[in-house]
Amino acid sequence: MPHSSTVESQPKALALHADWLGLATPLDARSKELRETVLEILATSRRGHLGSTFSLIEIIRVLYDDILRFDSKRPDWPGRDRFILSKGHGCLALYVLLADKGFFPRERLMEFCADGGMLGGHPDHLKVPGVEASTGSLGHGASIGVGMALHARRVGSKHRVLVALGDGECNEGSVWEAAMCAGKHKLSNLTFIVDYNKCQSYGATHEVQDLEPFAEKWESFGCAVREVDGHDVIDLRSVFKSLPFESGKPNAIICHTVKGKGIPVAEFNSAYHHKSQISDDDLSAYRRALGDYP
């Protein structure tokens, strides 16, 4: 059954997606540890995109644990897969995994948003080892991914390109221009991954700019589409290992997620899209809630 307190707090209209909200998906020890590391960073920075990060952690975790080919000691290894975090504001999830994999020392995580620090509020590929593209201007990562996938084909490389998008980001026309181009060129080496948490900075996604029928939109641009619970690491691993889904088609994975997953008060709550001036009391409450999470 879904987590009861979350169900009571979720907007009524979101119940339409109840089968995909991942409310019942528990967090294992690794997922909790990764979130605890994010809270450590927030204890230093006192600000950051908490909700957008916590919806994304399992997606990035599975990619770096089980799917992507990379060499953290050689971030520019030509044979590596390219991962682009187009929703750059969720960068805390990426930073935590890059440190976990040895791209840079874990201590540097505490430089997040610090003056002169390496880790900005959005990823900078000129500063952060393992970051493939500087992102933050929403919608741009999709087009960068198309370019990288076309280049891989042209030079005969077997590496793959994966782009993580936010659902609010999919309001941007440039996302669909990229999808159209990917379909035209039959880029089966390219995968769009959507963190579909159904809540953006100004409210519920369906109220700001409804994306449904979402899967059909991706299909209409020539993509092969799969939908998955974005917090279920087993299902995520399975769907990523199935890439490419169809010969001659780019791939789109709609990951149904919960914004703020792991802290019930933050779930589906746009007030937690970005938090600033986070207090010690706030952090203590977040840690207790995360510790008690199923």
N, C-alpha and C positions, 0 to 999 in steps of 0.2 A: 504493500500500500504506500501511497505517497507520504512524504514527511508531513505530518498533520499541520504543524504551525505554518508551514509554507503554503499549503493549500488554502488555509484560511486567509492568508494575507495576499494571495495572488489575485490580480484583477479578474473580474468575472469573465471578460471576453477571452482571456488567455486560457480559460478552461477548454476552449475549442481545440487547443493543442495538447491537452492533458496527456494523451498517449505518448507524446514525444518530449515532454518537458524534463524527463530524467529525474523527476522528484524522488523516485524511489531508489535511485542509484547510490549506493553507499560509497564512501571514500576509504580506500585502503591506506595503509601506513605511509606508503610513498607519496600518495596524493596529499595527505595531511602534512607531511614533512615539507613538501615543496611550498605549500601555502604558509606554513610557519616561517619559512625562510623569507617569503614576501612580507610577512608581518615584521620580521626583524629589520628588513630594509625600511619599511614605513616608520619604524621606531626611530630611525635616524633622519629620514627625509621629511617625515610628518606630512607627506602628501603623495598622491599617486592615484592611478586608475584602478581602484580595488575591484569593483564589480566586473569590469572588462577583462581584468587579469584572471580572476577566479573562474570565469566561464571558459577560459581558454587552456587552462593548465593541462588537462588530460590529453587534449589534441597534441600539444607540443611535446608533452612527455612521451607519448607513444611514438611520435615521429623520431625523436632523438634516441630513444631507447631501442627501437626495433626496426625502423624503416629507412631512415636517411643514411646514405653512405658519406662519411666525412672522416677527416683526420684532424683532430683538434690541435695537433702540433704543426700541421701544415694547412692553415685555413684556406690557402689559395690552391690547394691540390686540384689540378684540372678535372680529375675524374669524380669530384664530389657532386652530390645532388645539391641543387640550389633551393633553399627555403627562404621565402620572402614574407615577412610579417607586414602585410599591407595595412592592417589596422594597428599602426605603430603605437597607438596609445596603450595597447596591451603589452608593452615591451617588458614589463616586469616578469611576465611568464617566460619570455624568451631569455632574458638575462639570467634568470635562475637556472634554466637548463643549460645554457652555454657555460656557466661557471661549474655546474655539476659535471659536465663532460670534459672540463679541463681547458677550455678555450682561454680562460684567464683565471687568476686566483680568486677564490671565493671572497676574500677580504675586500676586493674591489667593488663588490655589490653595494657596500656601504657608501660608495661615491655617488649613488643615484641622486641626481638633481643637485649635487653639491657644486659650488663654484670651482671651476677648473677640473671637475671630475670627468671620468671617461664616459659615464653612463647618463645620457640625457633623458628627458621625458619622452623622447621618441628616438628610435635607433639611428645611429650614424655609422655607416659602413666604413668611414675613414678613421673612426676612433675605436670601434668595438670589434675585436677578432670574432669571426663567425657570422657577423651581420652582412648579408649579401647586398642590401640596398637600403639607402636612407629613406625612411617612410614617415608619414604623418599627415601629408596632404592626401586626404582620403580619395581612393580610387586609382591612384597612380601605380600601386604595386601590381595590379592586374596587367596593365600594359607593359610594365617592366618584365613581368613573367613571360608574356607573349614574345617579347624580343629575345629573351634568353633561350626560350624553347626553339625559336626559329634558328638562332645561332647554333644551338646544339645540333640541330638537324643538318645545317649547312656544313659544319665541320666534321660530321660523322661521329659525334660523341654520343655515348649511351646514357649520359647522366640525365636525371629527371629534374623538372622544375615544379615546385609546389608553392602556391600562394594562399596565405590565410587572409580572409576578408571578414569584416564585420557585417552584420546584417544592415545596420544603419548606413554603412558605407555603400551598400548596394543601391542606395538612392541615387548614387552618382552615375551619370550617363556614361562616364568613361569606363566603368566596369562592364557595361553591356557592349560598348564599342570593342573592348578587349575580347569579350566572349565571342562576338561576331567574327572578329579576325581569327581567333583560335579555331573556330568552327570551319571557316573558309579554308584554312591551311591544314586542317585535319591533324592538329597537334596532340597526338595521343601521349606525348611525353610531358604534357602540361596538365596540372591538376589545380582546380580552384577548390578551396576548402572554406566553407562559410560557417562562421561561429554564429549560429542562429539562436541567440538568446532572447529575441523578441522584445528587447527593451533597449532603447537608446537614450542619449543624453536628455532629450526633451520629452520622453514618455514612451509609451508602448509603440513598438514598430508599426503595428497595424493601424494605429491612430495617426502617427506622423506621416507615414507613406507606406501603405500596405504592399507587401511583396508577393502575396498569394495571387495566383497559384505559382508558388516559387519554383518547384521542381519542373513544372511545365515551361516556365520561362527559360531555364537553362537548357532544357531539351530543344526548345525552339531555336536556340542559337547553335545547335549541332553538338551539344555536349551529351555524353553518357552520364547519367545521374544516379547516385545512391544517397539514401538517407540513413542516418545512424544516430544513436544516443551518444552525444559528444562527451559524456562522462564515463561511459562504459569502456574500459581499456581493452577488454577482450574483443568487443565488437569493433572498436576502432582499429585494433591491430589487424583483424580479419579483413576489414574493408580496404585498408591501405595495402595489404599484401595482395589484394586482387587487382591492383593497378597494372596495366590499363584495363578499363572495363570492356572497351570495345575497340577493335582495330580501326584506325582512321578517325577517331573522335577524341577531342579533349575530354577531360574528366571533371565532374563537379560533385563534390561531397557536401551535402547539407548536414551539418552536425547540430542536432537539437540540444541546446545547452541551457543552463540556468545562470543568469547573470548574478554574480556574487555567491556562486555555489560554495557552500561550506559554512556560511554565516547567515542564518535564517533572516535576520533583520535586514540584510543587504540584498536578499534574493528578490529579483524583479523590481528592485527599488532604484529608480533613477537618481535618487539622492546620493547613491553610492557609486554612480558612474565615475566620478572623480571626487576624492576626499582631500581636503586641505585642513591644516591646523589640527591634525589628529593628536589627541591627548593621550596621556598614559592610561587614563580610565577607559578611553575608547579601545586602546590596544588590549587591555586586560579583558574587556568584555569580548572582543573578537577572539582572543585565544581561548577563553572559556567555551564560547559557542563552538569553535572549531573542535576543541577537545571532546565535546559532548556529541558532536555530529555522528550520525550512524556510520 
